[in-house]
Each structure stands twice: as C-alpha cells, then as structure tokens.
C-alpha cells in the first residue's frame, strides 16, 4: 500500500486554467521521487494539499487507506508530525545557531536529552559544519542553510520529506552537494519527494541513483 495515493485530482482557481486535470500520483515507502513542473504554477498548491493545509476533494488524496479530506483537526496534526517540508527559504530560526536549529524538532519528541544531543552531534558531523555549529543561521551560506534544513527535516525520521526546489538559487557545486545528501538520505531508508524545475538536478541524481520522475505540464 502506498504512503500517499493521489487519485484523479482535478483542481482549479479558475475553470479556464486548471492546475490539476485528472492528476494521479503514488508515493511508496523508500521512494525517491521527483515531481517536475513545466511552469511555476501549481507546485505550492500540491505541497499544501499533501500537508492538508488545503482541503482536497473527497476521495482524491489518501494516506495509506485514509482519505485525508476526512481527517479531524487532531488527525491532521498527527498526520503532519509524520511529514517534514524543506522550503525554498529554509525556515531556519534566525536567532538560533546550527546546533539549536537541529535540536529544535527533537525537543518536540519524547527522546531523552542524551539521545537528542547524540543525534545533533551526529548530524553536525555528517554536515561537515563542526566549525559553524555555534553560528547563527543568517551567517551561513545558502548551501549551508539548505543542508541544515534538510538534516533538520530528517533528524526526527519522518515518514517522508517534501523538498520544495531544494537547489533554488544555489550554484552547481552546492546543488550537487544537496543532491548527494538526498541520495544518501534515501539510501538510509528515508522517503523523499522533490518538487523542482531543475532538470540538471534530476539528471545528476538519475545518473547515480534510482528515482521516479513525474512530470506535470
């Protein structure tokens, strides 16, 4: 059974310009999936549907067997705790340093203080940011911010993460570092959805790792 199953989603802000026309999409556990867009229109709406920020039509978006349009408020909150979105603008907390930004999602879990500290230490080492661990997020480069935001997404081991244009505004070297990080994460059994226009990113990952690519006109 797929983690997410979108069936025949049709949606528009105006009937003359539908964003989705009988759109179908399946996300399996441990998938690495690219959702490619031919225009800038619609990708933010898809993210909002996937996290149930927008209410989808009945019987179009399923989480396992559950129609997410029927979720109660408490069920929506529980569902969202199993997802993490990596945004284009990173959503790091400016007044917290690298270590504190990584620690923050763990503070919402039932992990012990020792386990939290160990997880953060491991993440800082993986990121190669030992020298920057006490730096506030505004002082980081764009590539460093994106690496921190991705590992912050992964540190609580969510069911899947959604990366929205993760290489936006990055140079080629930084983009490849982000791609390598996502590949490594997927090999460690994390389920990844990347929403992007970046064909070079798709080509780079596809040459090194098994991926699914869904294109939306």
Protein Blocks (a to p, Z undefined) as FASTA:
>chain_A
ZZbdcehiacdfbfklcfbghiacdddehiacddddfbfghjlmmmmmmnomaccdehkb
cghjbcfklpcfklmmmmmmmpccddfklopafkbcfklmmmmmmmmmcbdfklmmmmmm
mmmmmnopmmmmmpcfklpcfklmmmmmmmmmmmnopabdcdehklgoiafklmmmmmmm
mmmmmmnopacddddfblklmmmmmmmoccdddddZZ
